Amino acid sequence: MPKRVVAYEFYAVANGCQRVFVEEDGITDIEKQVIPDPAKVSYMNLFINGVLQPHDNYTVEAGKLTLNTVDAPITGTPIILQTIII
């Protein structure tokens, strides 16, 4: 029997100085944005302006995404956290 796969995406837009994003920062036009507990996630990818980021560049906690980079993304940059639970 195939395993059940659930995918979540968190979509946000950078404001130019923000390096910490919480679920409330997500784009609300789509649906409720979720940042699941990483202990329950099988795979996780972060895209900033469409570019896959190395795992050292970010930390995820339940409900919170923190960018570990010195610079914050410029205003208007799309932030997409993709999480997959198998």
For each residue, the residues with C-beta under 8 A, 3 or more apart:
1:
2:
3: 86
4: 86
5: 84 85 86
6: 84 85
7: 82 83 84 85
8: 34 35 36 82 83 84 85
9: 33 80 81 82 83
10: 21 23 26 33 34 35 65 79 80 81 83
11: 26 27 30 33 78 79 80
12: 21 25 26 27 33 65 78 79
13: 27 76 77 78 79
14: 18 48 72 73 74 75 76 77 78 79
15: 18 75
16: 72 73 74 75
17: 72
18: 14 15 21 25 72
19: 66 67 69 72
20: 64 65 66 67
21: 10 12 18 25 26 35 64 65 66 67 79
22: 25 35 63 64 65
23: 10 26 32 33 34 35 63 64
24:
25: 12 18 21 22 33
26: 10 11 12 21 23 32 33
27: 11 12 13 30 33
28: 32 33
29:
30: 11 27 33
31:
32: 23 26 28
33: 9 10 11 12 23 25 26 27 28 30
34: 8 10 23
35: 8 10 21 22 23 60 61 62 63 64 65 81 83
36: 8 40 41 62 83 85
37: 40 41 61 62
38: 41 44 60 61 62 83
39:
40: 36 37 85
41: 36 37 38 44 83 84 85
42: 84 85 86
43: 82 83 84 86
44: 38 41 55 60 81 82 83 84
45: 52 53 81 82
46: 52 53 57 58 65 79 80 81 82
47: 50 51 52 53 78 79 80 81 82
48: 14 51 53 67 73 77 78 79 80
49: 73 77 78
50: 47 78
51: 47 48
52: 45 46 47
53: 45 46 47 48 57 58
54: 57
55: 44 58
56: 68
57: 46 53 54 67 68 69
58: 46 53 55 65 66 67 68
59: 65 66 68
60: 35 38 44 64 65 66 81
61: 35 37 38 64 66
62: 35 36 37 38
63: 22 23 35
64: 20 21 22 23 35 60 61
65: 10 12 20 21 22 35 46 58 59 60 79 81
66: 19 20 21 58 59 60 61
67: 19 20 21 48 57 58 72 73
68: 56 57 58 59
69: 19 57 72
70:
71:
72: 14 16 17 18 19 67 69
73: 14 16 48 49 67 77 79
74: 14 16 77
75: 14 15 16
76: 13 14
77: 13 14 48 49 73 74
78: 11 12 13 14 47 48 49 50
79: 10 11 12 13 14 21 46 47 48 65 73
80: 9 10 11 46 47 48
81: 9 10 35 44 45 46 47 60 65
82: 7 8 9 43 44 45 46 47
83: 7 8 9 10 35 36 38 41 43 44
84: 5 6 7 8 41 42 43 44
85: 5 6 7 8 36 40 41 42
86: 3 4 5 42 43
